[in-house]
Amino acid sequence: MNSAPSSIGLPKYQRGVGMVEVLITALVLAIGLLGLSALQLTALKNNHSSMQRSIAVVQSYTIIEAIRANPNSA
């Protein structure tokens, strides 16, 4: 016994509707994944910029502390 629905009883204009729904779902999913990857790329860029700023701040504090420790050699 085959319990799977067949398209024999469907009108002509409804055949293939399932395939169209699957294609639209795949398109929506692909657009969503592209948006997610763009969001991840933006986050990585911002993280890299933040790391560079933090390194610059640490280096400037190091220089300032060296000047405070020995102002004559500065």
CHARMM-style PDB file with segment names, atoms N, HN, CA, C and O in Angstrom:
ATOM      1  N   MET     1       0.833  -1.182   0.000  1.00  0.00      PROA
ATOM      2  CA  MET     1       0.000   0.000   0.000  1.00  0.00      PROA
ATOM      3  C   MET     1       0.879   1.247   0.000  1.00  0.00      PROA
ATOM      4  O   MET     1       1.778   1.399   0.828  1.00  0.00      PROA
ATOM      5  N   ASN     2       0.606   2.097  -0.912  1.00  0.00      PROA
ATOM      6  HN  ASN     2      -0.124   1.974  -1.584  1.00  0.00      PROA
ATOM      7  CA  ASN     2       1.339   3.346  -1.014  1.00  0.00      PROA
ATOM      8  C   ASN     2       0.456   4.457  -0.463  1.00  0.00      PROA
ATOM      9  O   ASN     2      -0.584   4.771  -1.042  1.00  0.00      PROA
ATOM     10  N   SER     3       0.867   5.053   0.654  1.00  0.00      PROA
ATOM     11  HN  SER     3       1.712   4.798   1.124  1.00  0.00      PROA
ATOM     12  CA  SER     3       0.043   6.086   1.281  1.00  0.00      PROA
ATOM     13  C   SER     3       0.498   7.484   0.897  1.00  0.00      PROA
ATOM     14  O   SER     3      -0.063   8.465   1.386  1.00  0.00      PROA
ATOM     15  N   ALA     4       1.501   7.602   0.031  1.00  0.00      PROA
ATOM     16  HN  ALA     4       1.957   6.806  -0.366  1.00  0.00      PROA
ATOM     17  CA  ALA     4       1.974   8.918  -0.384  1.00  0.00      PROA
ATOM     18  C   ALA     4       0.955   9.551  -1.326  1.00  0.00      PROA
ATOM     19  O   ALA     4       0.403   8.876  -2.196  1.00  0.00      PROA
ATOM     20  N   PRO     5       0.703  10.866  -1.149  1.00  0.00      PROA
ATOM     21  CA  PRO     5      -0.265  11.528  -2.032  1.00  0.00      PROA
ATOM     22  C   PRO     5       0.295  11.637  -3.436  1.00  0.00      PROA
ATOM     23  O   PRO     5       1.490  11.864  -3.621  1.00  0.00      PROA
ATOM     24  N   SER     6      -0.558  11.478  -4.408  1.00  0.00      PROA
ATOM     25  HN  SER     6      -1.529  11.294  -4.257  1.00  0.00      PROA
ATOM     26  CA  SER     6      -0.127  11.595  -5.799  1.00  0.00      PROA
ATOM     27  C   SER     6      -0.780  12.818  -6.419  1.00  0.00      PROA
ATOM     28  O   SER     6      -1.744  13.363  -5.882  1.00  0.00      PROA
ATOM     29  N   SER     7      -0.249  13.237  -7.542  1.00  0.00      PROA
ATOM     30  HN  SER     7       0.535  12.795  -7.978  1.00  0.00      PROA
ATOM     31  CA  SER     7      -0.785  14.422  -8.216  1.00  0.00      PROA
ATOM     32  C   SER     7      -1.820  14.064  -9.266  1.00  0.00      PROA
ATOM     33  O   SER     7      -2.166  14.903 -10.098  1.00  0.00      PROA
ATOM     34  N   ILE     8      -2.322  12.832  -9.246  1.00  0.00      PROA
ATOM     35  HN  ILE     8      -2.041  12.151  -8.570  1.00  0.00      PROA
ATOM     36  CA  ILE     8      -3.291  12.407 -10.257  1.00  0.00      PROA
ATOM     37  C   ILE     8      -4.619  13.138 -10.075  1.00  0.00      PROA
ATOM     38  O   ILE     8      -5.257  13.526 -11.053  1.00  0.00      PROA
ATOM     39  N   GLY     9      -5.031  13.322  -8.827  1.00  0.00      PROA
ATOM     40  HN  GLY     9      -4.513  13.007  -8.032  1.00  0.00      PROA
ATOM     41  CA  GLY     9      -6.324  13.954  -8.590  1.00  0.00      PROA
ATOM     42  C   GLY     9      -6.262  15.471  -8.552  1.00  0.00      PROA
ATOM     43  O   GLY     9      -7.303  16.113  -8.408  1.00  0.00      PROA
ATOM     44  N   LEU    10      -5.083  16.069  -8.676  1.00  0.00      PROA
ATOM     45  HN  LEU    10      -4.238  15.548  -8.793  1.00  0.00      PROA
ATOM     46  CA  LEU    10      -4.969  17.520  -8.601  1.00  0.00      PROA
ATOM     47  C   LEU    10      -5.299  18.173  -9.935  1.00  0.00      PROA
ATOM     48  O   LEU    10      -5.059  17.599 -10.997  1.00  0.00      PROA
ATOM     49  N   PRO    11      -5.847  19.368  -9.868  1.00  0.00      PROA
ATOM     50  CA  PRO    11      -6.066  20.112 -11.113  1.00  0.00      PROA
ATOM     51  C   PRO    11      -4.726  20.450 -11.769  1.00  0.00      PROA
ATOM     52  O   PRO    11      -3.682  20.423 -11.118  1.00  0.00      PROA
ATOM     53  N   LYS    12      -4.768  20.767 -13.055  1.00  0.00      PROA
ATOM     54  HN  LYS    12      -5.617  20.789 -13.584  1.00  0.00      PROA
ATOM     55  CA  LYS    12      -3.548  20.987 -13.824  1.00  0.00      PROA
ATOM     56  C   LYS    12      -2.741  22.171 -13.280  1.00  0.00      PROA
ATOM     57  O   LYS    12      -1.511  22.124 -13.289  1.00  0.00      PROA
ATOM     58  N   TYR    13      -3.404  23.225 -12.809  1.00  0.00      PROA
ATOM     59  HN  TYR    13      -4.403  23.263 -12.801  1.00  0.00      PROA
ATOM     60  CA  TYR    13      -2.708  24.421 -12.344  1.00  0.00      PROA
ATOM     61  C   TYR    13      -2.067  24.246 -10.969  1.00  0.00      PROA
ATOM     62  O   TYR    13      -1.291  25.105 -10.550  1.00  0.00      PROA
ATOM     63  N   GLN    14      -2.366  23.158 -10.253  1.00  0.00      PROA
ATOM     64  HN  GLN    14      -2.996  22.459 -10.593  1.00  0.00      PROA
ATOM     65  CA  GLN    14      -1.783  22.953  -8.936  1.00  0.00      PROA
ATOM     66  C   GLN    14      -0.602  21.989  -8.962  1.00  0.00      PROA
ATOM     67  O   GLN    14       0.066  21.816  -7.943  1.00  0.00      PROA
ATOM     68  N   ARG    15      -0.334  21.372 -10.077  1.00  0.00      PROA
ATOM     69  HN  ARG    15      -0.877  21.513 -10.905  1.00  0.00      PROA
ATOM     70  CA  ARG    15       0.792  20.447 -10.142  1.00  0.00      PROA
ATOM     71  C   ARG    15       2.099  21.238 -10.129  1.00  0.00      PROA
ATOM     72  O   ARG    15       2.239  22.224 -10.853  1.00  0.00      PROA
ATOM     73  N   GLY    16       3.039  20.810  -9.318  1.00  0.00      PROA
ATOM     74  HN  GLY    16       2.925  20.009  -8.730  1.00  0.00      PROA
ATOM     75  CA  GLY    16       4.327  21.485  -9.220  1.00  0.00      PROA
ATOM     76  C   GLY    16       4.361  22.594  -8.198  1.00  0.00      PROA
ATOM     77  O   GLY    16       5.386  23.262  -8.055  1.00  0.00      PROA
ATOM     78  N   VAL    17       3.267  22.816  -7.476  1.00  0.00      PROA
ATOM     79  HN  VAL    17       2.434  22.274  -7.592  1.00  0.00      PROA
ATOM     80  CA  VAL    17       3.225  23.864  -6.463  1.00  0.00      PROA
ATOM     81  C   VAL    17       4.201  23.538  -5.331  1.00  0.00      PROA
ATOM     82  O   VAL    17       4.833  24.438  -4.778  1.00  0.00      PROA
ATOM     83  N   GLY    18       4.323  22.273  -4.992  1.00  0.00      PROA
ATOM     84  HN  GLY    18       3.810  21.542  -5.442  1.00  0.00      PROA
ATOM     85  CA  GLY    18       5.252  21.883  -3.928  1.00  0.00      PROA
ATOM     86  C   GLY    18       6.681  22.228  -4.283  1.00  0.00      PROA
ATOM     87  O   GLY    18       7.445  22.654  -3.417  1.00  0.00      PROA
ATOM     88  N   MET    19       7.056  22.054  -5.534  1.00  0.00      PROA
ATOM     89  HN  MET    19       6.435  21.708  -6.238  1.00  0.00      PROA
ATOM     90  CA  MET    19       8.414  22.380  -5.967  1.00  0.00      PROA
ATOM     91  C   MET    19       8.664  23.875  -5.891  1.00  0.00      PROA
ATOM     92  O   MET    19       9.754  24.301  -5.509  1.00  0.00      PROA
ATOM     93  N   VAL    20       7.669  24.676  -6.249  1.00  0.00      PROA
ATOM     94  HN  VAL    20       6.784  24.330  -6.559  1.00  0.00      PROA
ATOM     95  CA  VAL    20       7.806  26.127  -6.168  1.00  0.00      PROA
ATOM     96  C   VAL    20       7.980  26.541  -4.708  1.00  0.00      PROA
ATOM     97  O   VAL    20       8.799  27.409  -4.407  1.00  0.00      PROA
ATOM     98  N   GLU    21       7.235  25.942  -3.817  1.00  0.00      PROA
ATOM     99  HN  GLU    21       6.569  25.236  -4.062  1.00  0.00      PROA
ATOM    100  CA  GLU    21       7.364  26.257  -2.392  1.00  0.00      PROA
ATOM    101  C   GLU    21       8.754  25.901  -1.871  1.00  0.00      PROA
ATOM    102  O   GLU    21       9.337  26.644  -1.082  1.00  0.00      PROA
ATOM    103  N   VAL    22       9.273  24.774  -2.311  1.00  0.00      PROA
ATOM    104  HN  VAL    22       8.800  24.171  -2.952  1.00  0.00      PROA
ATOM    105  CA  VAL    22      10.613  24.367  -1.889  1.00  0.00      PROA
ATOM    106  C   VAL    22      11.655  25.345  -2.422  1.00  0.00      PROA
ATOM    107  O   VAL    22      12.578  25.714  -1.696  1.00  0.00      PROA
ATOM    108  N   LEU    23      11.523  25.770  -3.676  1.00  0.00      PROA
ATOM    109  HN  LEU    23      10.773  25.470  -4.266  1.00  0.00      PROA
ATOM    110  CA  LEU    23      12.471  26.712  -4.256  1.00  0.00      PROA
ATOM    111  C   LEU    23      12.419  28.068  -3.542  1.00  0.00      PROA
ATOM    112  O   LEU    23      13.459  28.677  -3.293  1.00  0.00      PROA
ATOM    113  N   ILE    24      11.225  28.537  -3.216  1.00  0.00      PROA
ATOM    114  HN  ILE    24      10.380  28.043  -3.418  1.00  0.00      PROA
ATOM    115  CA  ILE    24      11.093  29.802  -2.494  1.00  0.00      PROA
ATOM    116  C   ILE    24      11.701  29.683  -1.103  1.00  0.00      PROA
ATOM    117  O   ILE    24      12.367  30.607  -0.636  1.00  0.00      PROA
ATOM    118  N   THR    25      11.478  28.559  -0.440  1.00  0.00      PROA
ATOM    119  HN  THR    25      10.936  27.809  -0.819  1.00  0.00      PROA
ATOM    120  CA  THR    25      12.065  28.337   0.883  1.00  0.00      PROA
ATOM    121  C   THR    25      13.584  28.324   0.801  1.00  0.00      PROA
ATOM    122  O   THR    25      14.251  28.900   1.660  1.00  0.00      PROA
ATOM    123  N   ALA    26      14.141  27.675  -0.217  1.00  0.00      PROA
ATOM    124  HN  ALA    26      13.599  27.207  -0.915  1.00  0.00      PROA
ATOM    125  CA  ALA    26      15.595  27.642  -0.388  1.00  0.00      PROA
ATOM    126  C   ALA    26      16.129  29.048  -0.650  1.00  0.00      PROA
ATOM    127  O   ALA    26      17.192  29.409  -0.144  1.00  0.00      PROA
ATOM    128  N   LEU    27      15.405  29.841  -1.432  1.00  0.00      PROA
ATOM    129  HN  LEU    27      14.542  29.548  -1.842  1.00  0.00      PROA
ATOM    130  CA  LEU    27      15.830  31.211  -1.704  1.00  0.00      PROA
ATOM    131  C   LEU    27      15.825  32.055  -0.439  1.00  0.00      PROA
ATOM    132  O   LEU    27      16.779  32.790  -0.183  1.00  0.00      PROA
ATOM    133  N   VAL    28      14.771  31.960   0.348  1.00  0.00      PROA
ATOM    134  HN  VAL    28      13.996  31.363   0.140  1.00  0.00      PROA
ATOM    135  CA  VAL    28      14.692  32.716   1.600  1.00  0.00      PROA
ATOM    136  C   VAL    28      15.801  32.284   2.559  1.00  0.00      PROA
ATOM    137  O   VAL    28      16.414  33.122   3.220  1.00  0.00      PROA
ATOM    138  N   LEU    29      16.055  30.997   2.633  1.00  0.00      PROA
ATOM    139  HN  LEU    29      15.557  30.316   2.096  1.00  0.00      PROA
ATOM    140  CA  LEU    29      17.118  30.490   3.502  1.00  0.00      PROA
ATOM    141  C   LEU    29      18.484  30.977   3.030  1.00  0.00      PROA
ATOM    142  O   LEU    29      19.324  31.345   3.852  1.00  0.00      PROA
ATOM    143  N   ALA    30      18.714  30.983   1.731  1.00  0.00      PROA
ATOM    144  HN  ALA    30      18.032  30.684   1.064  1.00  0.00      PROA
ATOM    145  CA  ALA    30      19.994  31.454   1.192  1.00  0.00      PROA
ATOM    146  C   ALA    30      20.206  32.936   1.489  1.00  0.00      PROA
ATOM    147  O   ALA    30      21.308  33.341   1.860  1.00  0.00      PROA
ATOM    148  N   ILE    31      19.169  33.739   1.330  1.00  0.00      PROA
ATOM    149  HN  ILE    31      18.274  33.410   1.029  1.00  0.00      PROA
ATOM    150  CA  ILE    31      19.282  35.172   1.628  1.00  0.00      PROA
ATOM    151  C   ILE    31      19.548  35.383   3.118  1.00  0.00      PROA
ATOM    152  O   ILE    31      20.344  36.245   3.491  1.00  0.00      PROA
ATOM    153  N   GLY    32      18.896  34.614   3.954  1.00  0.00      PROA
ATOM    154  HN  GLY    32      18.250  33.914   3.652  1.00  0.00      PROA
ATOM    155  CA  GLY    32      19.138  34.711   5.393  1.00  0.00      PROA
ATOM    156  C   GLY    32      20.558  34.331   5.765  1.00  0.00      PROA
ATOM    157  O   GLY    32      21.174  34.983   6.608  1.00  0.00      PROA
ATOM    158  N   LEU    33      21.084  33.286   5.147  1.00  0.00      PROA
ATOM    159  HN  LEU    33      20.583  32.757   4.462  1.00  0.00      PROA
ATOM    160  CA  LEU    33      22.461  32.877   5.439  1.00  0.00      PROA
ATOM    161  C   LEU    33      23.468  33.901   4.930  1.00  0.00      PROA
ATOM    162  O   LEU    33      24.491  34.130   5.575  1.00  0.00      PROA
ATOM    163  N   LEU    34      23.194  34.522   3.784  1.00  0.00      PROA
ATOM    164  HN  LEU    34      22.362  34.336   3.261  1.00  0.00      PROA
ATOM    165  CA  LEU    34      24.067  35.581   3.301  1.00  0.00      PROA
ATOM    166  C   LEU    34      24.062  36.778   4.250  1.00  0.00      PROA
ATOM    167  O   LEU    34      25.105  37.381   4.501  1.00  0.00      PROA
ATOM    168  N   GLY    35      22.904  37.114   4.770  1.00  0.00      PROA
ATOM    169  HN  GLY    35      22.057  36.624   4.566  1.00  0.00      PROA
ATOM    170  CA  GLY    35      22.820  38.194   5.752  1.00  0.00      PROA
ATOM    171  C   GLY    35      23.575  37.869   7.027  1.00  0.00      PROA
ATOM    172  O   GLY    35      24.234  38.728   7.614  1.00  0.00      PROA
ATOM    173  N   LEU    36      23.473  36.627   7.444  1.00  0.00      PROA
ATOM    174  HN  LEU    36      22.938  35.929   6.968  1.00  0.00      PROA
ATOM    175  CA  LEU    36      24.186  36.197   8.650  1.00  0.00      PROA
ATOM    176  C   LEU    36      25.692  36.246   8.445  1.00  0.00      PROA
ATOM    177  O   LEU    36      26.428  36.656   9.342  1.00  0.00      PROA
ATOM    178  N   SER    37      26.156  35.831   7.269  1.00  0.00      PROA
ATOM    179  HN  SER    37      25.558  35.498   6.540  1.00  0.00      PROA
ATOM    180  CA  SER    37      27.594  35.883   6.998  1.00  0.00      PROA
ATOM    181  C   SER    37      28.079  37.329   6.898  1.00  0.00      PROA
ATOM    182  O   SER    37      29.193  37.626   7.329  1.00  0.00      PROA
ATOM    183  N   ALA    38      27.283  38.223   6.348  1.00  0.00      PROA
ATOM    184  HN  ALA    38      26.378  37.981   5.997  1.00  0.00      PROA
ATOM    185  CA  ALA    38      27.663  39.639   6.304  1.00  0.00      PROA
ATOM    186  C   ALA    38      27.741  40.217   7.712  1.00  0.00      PROA
ATOM    187  O   ALA    38      28.632  41.012   8.013  1.00  0.00      PROA
ATOM    188  N   LEU    39      26.820  39.823   8.565  1.00  0.00      PROA
ATOM    189  HN  LEU    39      26.096  39.178   8.321  1.00  0.00      PROA
ATOM    190  CA  LEU    39      26.849  40.264   9.958  1.00  0.00      PROA
ATOM    191  C   LEU    39      28.093  39.760  10.669  1.00  0.00      PROA
ATOM    192  O   LEU    39      28.701  40.494  11.448  1.00  0.00      PROA
ATOM    193  N   GLN    40      28.477  38.522  10.414  1.00  0.00      PROA
ATOM    194  HN  GLN    40      27.983  37.925   9.781  1.00  0.00      PROA
ATOM    195  CA  GLN    40      29.679  37.942  11.018  1.00  0.00      PROA
ATOM    196  C   GLN    40      30.923  38.671  10.519  1.00  0.00      PROA
ATOM    197  O   GLN    40      31.832  38.939  11.305  1.00  0.00      PROA
ATOM    198  N   LEU    41      30.980  38.995   9.231  1.00  0.00      PROA
ATOM    199  HN  LEU    41      30.242  38.777   8.593  1.00  0.00      PROA
ATOM    200  CA  LEU    41      32.117  39.713   8.671  1.00  0.00      PROA
ATOM    201  C   LEU    41      32.250  41.098   9.298  1.00  0.00      PROA
ATOM    202  O   LEU    41      33.359  41.527   9.617  1.00  0.00      PROA
ATOM    203  N   THR    42      31.139  41.796   9.475  1.00  0.00      PROA
ATOM    204  HN  THR    42      30.238  41.447   9.216  1.00  0.00      PROA
ATOM    205  CA  THR    42      31.164  43.112  10.108  1.00  0.00      PROA
ATOM    206  C   THR    42      31.643  43.013  11.550  1.00  0.00      PROA
ATOM    207  O   THR    42      32.410  43.858  12.010  1.00  0.00      PROA
ATOM    208  N   ALA    43      31.202  42.003  12.252  1.00  0.00      PROA
ATOM    209  HN  ALA    43      30.579  41.316  11.878  1.00  0.00      PROA
ATOM    210  CA  ALA    43      31.637  41.813  13.643  1.00  0.00      PROA
ATOM    211  C   ALA    43      33.135  41.539  13.718  1.00  0.00      PROA
ATOM    212  O   ALA    43      33.808  42.039  14.620  1.00  0.00      PROA
ATOM    213  N   LEU    44      33.660  40.760  12.794  1.00  0.00      PROA
ATOM    214  HN  LEU    44      33.113  40.354  12.062  1.00  0.00      PROA
ATOM    215  CA  LEU    44      35.095  40.478  12.778  1.00  0.00      PROA
ATOM    216  C   LEU    44      35.904  41.738  12.484  1.00  0.00      PROA
ATOM    217  O   LEU    44      36.946  41.958  13.102  1.00  0.00      PROA
ATOM    218  N   LYS    45      35.444  42.559  11.558  1.00  0.00      PROA
ATOM    219  HN  LYS    45      34.598  42.380  11.056  1.00  0.00      PROA
ATOM    220  CA  LYS    45      36.138  43.813  11.256  1.00  0.00      PROA
ATOM    221  C   LYS    45      36.146  44.731  12.478  1.00  0.00      PROA
ATOM    222  O   LYS    45      37.180  45.307  12.816  1.00  0.00      PROA
ATOM    223  N   ASN    46      35.013  44.866  13.128  1.00  0.00      PROA
ATOM    224  HN  ASN    46      34.173  44.398  12.853  1.00  0.00      PROA
ATOM    225  CA  ASN    46      34.935  45.724  14.309  1.00  0.00      PROA
ATOM    226  C   ASN    46      35.791  45.180  15.444  1.00  0.00      PROA
ATOM    227  O   ASN    46      36.400  45.951  16.185  1.00  0.00      PROA
ATOM    228  N   ASN    47      35.842  43.873  15.584  1.00  0.00      PROA
ATOM    229  HN  ASN    47      35.348  43.246  14.982  1.00  0.00      PROA
ATOM    230  CA  ASN    47      36.666  43.261  16.625  1.00  0.00      PROA
ATOM    231  C   ASN    47      38.142  43.539  16.362  1.00  0.00      PROA
ATOM    232  O   ASN    47      38.893  43.829  17.294  1.00  0.00      PROA
ATOM    233  N   HSD    48      38.562  43.453  15.105  1.00  0.00      PROA
ATOM    234  HN  HSD    48      37.952  43.218  14.348  1.00  0.00      PROA
ATOM    235  CA  HSD    48      39.959  43.718  14.758  1.00  0.00      PROA
ATOM    236  C   HSD    48      40.312  45.182  15.037  1.00  0.00      PROA
ATOM    237  O   HSD    48      41.387  45.471  15.564  1.00  0.00      PROA
ATOM    238  N   SER    49      39.422  46.095  14.688  1.00  0.00      PROA
ATOM    239  HN  SER    49      38.549  45.861  14.260  1.00  0.00      PROA
ATOM    240  CA  SER    49      39.646  47.518  14.943  1.00  0.00      PROA
ATOM    241  C   SER    49      39.746  47.791  16.445  1.00  0.00      PROA
ATOM    242  O   SER    49      40.592  48.567  16.890  1.00  0.00      PROA
ATOM    243  N   SER    50      38.889  47.155  17.203  1.00  0.00      PROA
ATOM    244  HN  SER    50      38.202  46.525  16.842  1.00  0.00      PROA
ATOM    245  CA  SER    50      38.919  47.316  18.660  1.00  0.00      PROA
ATOM    246  C   SER    50      40.216  46.780  19.250  1.00  0.00      PROA
ATOM    247  O   SER    50      40.778  47.384  20.164  1.00  0.00      PROA
ATOM    248  N   MET    51      40.696  45.653  18.738  1.00  0.00      PROA
ATOM    249  HN  MET    51      40.240  45.162  17.995  1.00  0.00      PROA
ATOM    250  CA  MET    51      41.959  45.093  19.232  1.00  0.00      PROA
ATOM    251  C   MET    51      43.118  46.037  18.934  1.00  0.00      PROA
ATOM    252  O   MET    51      43.988  46.226  19.784  1.00  0.00      PROA
ATOM    253  N   GLN    52      43.147  46.632  17.742  1.00  0.00      PROA
ATOM    254  HN  GLN    52      42.441  46.479  17.052  1.00  0.00      PROA
ATOM    255  CA  GLN    52      44.218  47.564  17.400  1.00  0.00      PROA
ATOM    256  C   GLN    52      44.191  48.791  18.301  1.00  0.00      PROA
ATOM    257  O   GLN    52      45.243  49.282  18.710  1.00  0.00      PROA
ATOM    258  N   ARG    53      43.015  49.285  18.608  1.00  0.00      PROA
ATOM    259  HN  ARG    53      42.160  48.887  18.276  1.00  0.00      PROA
ATOM    260  CA  ARG    53      42.907  50.436  19.520  1.00  0.00      PROA
ATOM    261  C   ARG    53      43.384  50.074  20.914  1.00  0.00      PROA
ATOM    262  O   ARG    53      44.072  50.866  21.557  1.00  0.00      PROA
ATOM    263  N   SER    54      43.032  48.901  21.383  1.00  0.00      PROA
ATOM    264  HN  SER    54      42.473  48.258  20.860  1.00  0.00      PROA
ATOM    265  CA  SER    54      43.474  48.465  22.713  1.00  0.00      PROA
ATOM    266  C   SER    54      44.990  48.339  22.773  1.00  0.00      PROA
ATOM    267  O   SER    54      45.601  48.731  23.767  1.00  0.00      PROA
ATOM    268  N   ILE    55      45.603  47.800  21.727  1.00  0.00      PROA
ATOM    269  HN  ILE    55      45.106  47.482  20.920  1.00  0.00      PROA
ATOM    270  CA  ILE    55      47.066  47.685  21.685  1.00  0.00      PROA
ATOM    271  C   ILE    55      47.704  49.072  21.688  1.00  0.00      PROA
ATOM    272  O   ILE    55      48.714  49.291  22.357  1.00  0.00      PROA
ATOM    273  N   ALA    56      47.115  50.009  20.941  1.00  0.00      PROA
ATOM    274  HN  ALA    56      46.294  49.831  20.398  1.00  0.00      PROA
ATOM    275  CA  ALA    56      47.651  51.379  20.914  1.00  0.00      PROA
ATOM    276  C   ALA    56      47.563  52.028  22.284  1.00  0.00      PROA
ATOM    277  O   ALA    56      48.489  52.734  22.685  1.00  0.00      PROA
ATOM    278  N   VAL    57      46.477  51.810  23.011  1.00  0.00      PROA
ATOM    279  HN  VAL    57      45.725  51.236  22.686  1.00  0.00      PROA
ATOM    280  CA  VAL    57      46.318  52.379  24.345  1.00  0.00      PROA
ATOM    281  C   VAL    57      47.349  51.778  25.304  1.00  0.00      PROA
ATOM    282  O   VAL    57      47.962  52.503  26.087  1.00  0.00      PROA
ATOM    283  N   VAL    58      47.540  50.468  25.247  1.00  0.00      PROA
ATOM    284  HN  VAL    58      47.041  49.879  24.611  1.00  0.00      PROA
ATOM    285  CA  VAL    58      48.516  49.823  26.129  1.00  0.00      PROA
ATOM    286  C   VAL    58      49.925  50.336  25.836  1.00  0.00      PROA
ATOM    287  O   VAL    58      50.692  50.596  26.763  1.00  0.00      PROA
ATOM    288  N   GLN    59      50.269  50.483  24.571  1.00  0.00      PROA
ATOM    289  HN  GLN    59      49.646  50.272  23.818  1.00  0.00      PROA
ATOM    290  CA  GLN    59      51.599  50.984  24.210  1.00  0.00      PROA
ATOM    291  C   GLN    59      51.787  52.431  24.644  1.00  0.00      PROA
ATOM    292  O   GLN    59      52.867  52.803  25.101  1.00  0.00      PROA
ATOM    293  N   SER    60      50.752  53.248  24.506  1.00  0.00      PROA
ATOM    294  HN  SER    60      49.874  52.946  24.135  1.00  0.00      PROA
ATOM    295  CA  SER    60      50.876  54.649  24.943  1.00  0.00      PROA
ATOM    296  C   SER    60      51.023  54.733  26.460  1.00  0.00      PROA
ATOM    297  O   SER    60      51.798  55.554  26.951  1.00  0.00      PROA
ATOM    298  N   TYR    61      50.301  53.906  27.213  1.00  0.00      PROA
ATOM    299  HN  TYR    61      49.671  53.240  26.815  1.00  0.00      PROA
ATOM    300  CA  TYR    61      50.463  53.894  28.664  1.00  0.00      PROA
ATOM    301  C   TYR    61      51.865  53.430  29.050  1.00  0.00      PROA
ATOM    302  O   TYR    61      52.440  53.926  30.018  1.00  0.00      PROA
ATOM    303  N   THR    62      52.408  52.493  28.307  1.00  0.00      PROA
ATOM    304  HN  THR    62      51.941  52.090  27.520  1.00  0.00      PROA
ATOM    305  CA  THR    62      53.764  52.028  28.579  1.00  0.00      PROA
ATOM    306  C   THR    62      54.773  53.151  28.372  1.00  0.00      PROA
ATOM    307  O   THR    62      55.685  53.325  29.181  1.00  0.00      PROA
ATOM    308  N   ILE    63      54.618  53.900  27.311  1.00  0.00      PROA
ATOM    309  HN  ILE    63      53.878  53.758  26.653  1.00  0.00      PROA
ATOM    310  CA  ILE    63      55.522  55.026  27.047  1.00  0.00      PROA
ATOM    311  C   ILE    63      55.371  56.100  28.118  1.00  0.00      PROA
ATOM    312  O   ILE    63      56.365  56.647  28.596  1.00  0.00      PROA
ATOM    313  N   ILE    64      54.135  56.403  28.495  1.00  0.00      PROA
ATOM    314  HN  ILE    64      53.327  55.959  28.106  1.00  0.00      PROA
ATOM    315  CA  ILE    64      53.894  57.419  29.528  1.00  0.00      PROA
ATOM    316  C   ILE    64      54.520  56.997  30.857  1.00  0.00      PROA
ATOM    317  O   ILE    64      55.133  57.817  31.540  1.00  0.00      PROA
ATOM    318  N   GLU    65      54.372  55.731  31.225  1.00  0.00      PROA
ATOM    319  HN  GLU    65      53.874  55.065  30.670  1.00  0.00      PROA
ATOM    320  CA  GLU    65      54.963  55.248  32.481  1.00  0.00      PROA
ATOM    321  C   GLU    65      56.486  55.286  32.432  1.00  0.00      PROA
ATOM    322  O   GLU    65      57.131  55.570  33.441  1.00  0.00      PROA
ATOM    323  N   ALA    66      57.065  55.002  31.266  1.00  0.00      PROA
ATOM    324  HN  ALA    66      56.541  54.772  30.447  1.00  0.00      PROA
ATOM    325  CA  ALA    66      58.524  55.088  31.138  1.00  0.00      PROA
ATOM    326  C   ALA    66      58.994  56.528  31.281  1.00  0.00      PROA
ATOM    327  O   ALA    66      60.045  56.777  31.870  1.00  0.00      PROA
ATOM    328  N   ILE    67      58.237  57.471  30.755  1.00  0.00      PROA
ATOM    329  HN  ILE    67      57.383  57.269  30.276  1.00  0.00      PROA
ATOM    330  CA  ILE    67      58.601  58.883  30.904  1.00  0.00      PROA
ATOM    331  C   ILE    67      58.457  59.307  32.354  1.00  0.00      PROA
ATOM    332  O   ILE    67      59.304  60.043  32.860  1.00  0.00      PROA
ATOM    333  N   ARG    68      57.420  58.869  33.029  1.00  0.00      PROA
ATOM    334  HN  ARG    68      56.732  58.271  32.617  1.00  0.00      PROA
ATOM    335  CA  ARG    68      57.237  59.215  34.446  1.00  0.00      PROA
ATOM    336  C   ARG    68      58.336  58.611  35.308  1.00  0.00      PROA
ATOM    337  O   ARG    68      58.783  59.232  36.273  1.00  0.00      PROA
ATOM    338  N   ALA    69      58.771  57.415  34.968  1.00  0.00      PROA
ATOM    339  HN  ALA    69      58.409  56.910  34.184  1.00  0.00      PROA
ATOM    340  CA  ALA    69      59.804  56.757  35.769  1.00  0.00      PROA
ATOM    341  C   ALA    69      61.156  57.454  35.617  1.00  0.00      PROA
ATOM    342  O   ALA    69      61.922  57.529  36.578  1.00  0.00      PROA
ATOM    343  N   ASN    70      61.449  57.953  34.444  1.00  0.00      PROA
ATOM    344  HN  ASN    70      60.827  57.892  33.664  1.00  0.00      PROA
ATOM    345  CA  ASN    70      62.746  58.593  34.204  1.00  0.00      PROA
ATOM    346  C   ASN    70      62.534  59.803  33.298  1.00  0.00      PROA
ATOM    347  O   ASN    70      62.768  59.716  32.093  1.00  0.00      PROA
ATOM    348  N   PRO    71      62.095  60.934  33.859  1.00  0.00      PROA
ATOM    349  CA  PRO    71      61.787  62.091  33.016  1.00  0.00      PROA
ATOM    350  C   PRO    71      63.033  62.732  32.407  1.00  0.00      PROA
ATOM    351  O   PRO    71      62.922  63.426  31.396  1.00  0.00      PROA
ATOM    352  N   ASN    72      64.216  62.523  32.989  1.00  0.00      PROA
ATOM    353  HN  ASN    72      64.307  61.960  33.810  1.00  0.00      PROA
ATOM    354  CA  ASN    72      65.434  63.147  32.467  1.00  0.00      PROA
ATOM    355  C   ASN    72      65.851  62.539  31.124  1.00  0.00      PROA
ATOM    356  O   ASN    72      66.366  63.253  30.264  1.00  0.00      PROA
ATOM    357  N   SER    73      65.642  61.262  30.935  1.00  0.00      PROA
ATOM    358  HN  SER    73      65.223  60.681  31.633  1.00  0.00      PROA
ATOM    359  CA  SER    73      66.049  60.629  29.673  1.00  0.00      PROA
ATOM    360  C   SER    73      65.019  60.831  28.573  1.00  0.00      PROA
ATOM    361  O   SER    73      65.303  60.561  27.406  1.00  0.00      PROA
ATOM    362  N   ALA    74      63.843  61.294  28.922  1.00  0.00      PROA
ATOM    363  HN  ALA    74      63.612  61.513  29.870  1.00  0.00      PROA
ATOM    364  CA  ALA    74      62.816  61.502  27.913  1.00  0.00      PROA
ATOM    365  C   ALA    74      63.180  62.727  27.108  1.00  0.00      PROA
ATOM    366  OT1 ALA    74      62.452  63.100  26.189  1.00  0.00      PROA
TER     367      ALA     74
END
